[in-house]
Amino acid sequence: GAGVSQTPSNKVTEKGKYVELRCDPISGHTALYWYRQSLGQGPEFLIYFQGTGAADDSGLPNDRFFAVRPEGSVSTLKIQRTERGDSAVYLCASSSGTGGALEGNTIYFGEGSWLTVV
Amino acid sequence: SQQGEEDPQALSIQEGENATMNCSYKTSINNLQWYRQNSGRGLVHLILIRSNEREKHSGRLRVTLDTSKKSSSLLITASRAADTASYFCATAPYSGGGADGLTFGKGTHLIIQP
């Protein structure tokens, strides 16, 4: 597609439920990132994929969070046993190149998935 | 955790004036990037400056970087109402120094009064 596409755009779920958020990066981009942004804060890094593999998952807050990218394109962020503190906008981004943030390639962000846990 | 701190947190100016936002960071960096975010939308990359550069221009944007003070500034000249948005600085660490992702500050909310 023309840009990074994220679905759903909005998700309201009950505490304790399981949630999946999907990201479709720009075609041909090998690098894919997930960030989380709470109200009034800047985005916080969660995980970085290069191709199919998670090159850096140091930002995942705990083992309730998991992400996959099985074919090196679409990625799914999975959150188990959701908590109210998980409420945030989950942003996906992609770029060309293989060097992550160091390489300085332009990173293109999606519009985000707004998750509300009630 | 967030490395960058933007200053001011909020800025309101008249259309046509220049807007200056500052960013301070804590650890050594490979590059520093500025992003814009309109309310409820995704981030848009504006400009990147590498640690060996001191100043960079792109259209009405001017970015400076002072690695000795661990600070950067973003200047928007001849501001327009459409520049109203939140502006974030984001840093990329040296290789091996941390996550492969960017570390963002909390942002400056800029309002341009018509």
Interface residues (C-beta under 8 A of the other chain):
Chain A: V4 Y33 Y35 G40 Q41 G42 P43 E44 F45 L46 I47 Y48 A55 D56 S58 G59 L91 A93 G100 A101 L102 G104 T106 I107 Y108 F109 G110 E111 G112
Chain B: S1 Q2 G4 N30 N31 Q33 Y35 R41 G42 L43 V44 H45 L48 R50 F88 A90 A92 P93 Y94 S95 G98 A99 D100 G101 L102 T103 F104 G105 K106 G107
